[in-house]
């Protein structure tokens, strides 16, 4: 099974799904992924992620943001991040050490303290 980064063309909504073809990856996103239920087939783009293929398990259709191991892969290998930084949530996040948003927030906060 092949991994695909699937995105809405008009915004930042994205997921990683497993499917045999680009078209099937778009269909999987439309049927099973939050944020794609009202999107037309032609308004979705799918890009191969061969380095994520190894995370496929029988019956798995999508990488799960709520699964701590999947979250690490999504952040570290796919560049995913939260929309905003919440330090309380970051402290508990399995992917914190891989998160660019967290690092940028901490760095910016340090610069504010210096002024």
C-alpha positions in Angstrom: 0.0 0.0 0.0 1.2 3.5 -0.9 1.2 6.6 1.4 -0.1 9.8 0.0 -0.1 13.4 1.3 -3.6 14.6 0.4 -4.4 18.4 0.5 -7.3 20.7 -0.2 -6.2 23.0 -3.0 -7.9 26.0 -1.5 -6.5 25.8 2.1 -4.1 24.1 4.4 -6.2 21.0 5.3 -4.1 17.9 4.8 -3.8 14.3 5.8 -1.8 11.2 5.0 -3.7 8.2 3.6 -2.9 4.8 2.3 -4.1 3.8 -1.2 -2.9 2.1 -4.3 -3.4 5.1 -6.7 -3.6 8.9 -6.5 -7.3 8.8 -7.4 -8.1 6.3 -4.7 -6.1 8.4 -2.2 -8.4 11.3 -3.1 -11.5 9.1 -2.6 -10.2 7.9 0.8 -9.8 11.4 1.9 -13.3 12.4 0.7 -14.9 9.4 2.4 -13.0 9.1 5.7 -11.0 12.3 6.5 -12.2 15.3 8.5 -12.1 18.4 6.4 -12.6 16.7 3.0 -16.3 15.7 3.2 -17.5 18.8 1.2 -14.6 19.0 -1.3 -14.8 18.0 -4.9 -12.5 15.4 -6.3 -10.8 17.9 -8.6 -10.2 20.3 -5.6 -7.9 17.7 -3.9 -4.3 17.1 -4.7 -2.4 13.9 -3.7 1.4 13.6 -3.6 3.3 10.3 -3.0 5.2 9.9 0.3 7.2 6.7 -0.3 9.1 7.2 2.9 5.8 6.8 4.9 4.8 3.5 3.1 6.5 1.5 5.9 4.0 2.8 8.5 1.1 1.0 6.7 -0.6 -1.8 8.6 -3.3 -4.1 7.3 -6.6 -2.2 7.4 -5.0 1.2 8.1 -6.4 3.9 5.8 -5.0 7.0 7.4 -2.3 8.3 9.7 -4.0 9.2 13.0 -3.1 12.6 14.5 -4.5 11.3 17.9 -2.1 8.3 17.9 1.1 9.4 19.6 3.4 7.3 17.2 1.5 8.5 14.1 1.8 12.1 15.3 5.6 11.8 15.6 5.7 10.6 12.0 3.4 13.3 10.8 5.3 16.1 12.5 8.9 14.7 11.9 8.6 13.2 8.4 5.6 15.1 6.9 6.0 18.6 8.4 2.6 18.7 10.1 2.1 21.1 13.0 -0.8 22.4 15.1 -2.6 25.6 14.0 -1.5 27.4 17.2 0.9 26.7 20.1 -0.6 25.8 23.4 2.2 25.2 25.9 -0.1 23.0 28.1 -0.8 20.7 25.1 2.8 20.9 23.9 4.1 19.7 27.2 2.1 16.5 26.7 2.6 16.1 23.0 4.5 13.0 21.7 6.0 15.0 18.8 7.1 18.1 20.7 10.8 17.5 20.1 10.2 17.4 16.3 7.9 20.4 16.1 9.0 23.5 14.4 6.0 25.5 15.7 6.9 24.8 19.3 10.6 25.7 18.7 9.6 28.9 16.9 7.3 29.9 19.8 9.9 29.2 22.4 12.6 31.1 20.4 10.2 34.1 19.9 9.4 34.1 23.6 13.1 34.2 24.5 13.7 37.2 22.2 10.8 39.1 23.8 12.4 38.5 27.2 15.7 39.9 26.0 14.1 43.3 25.0 
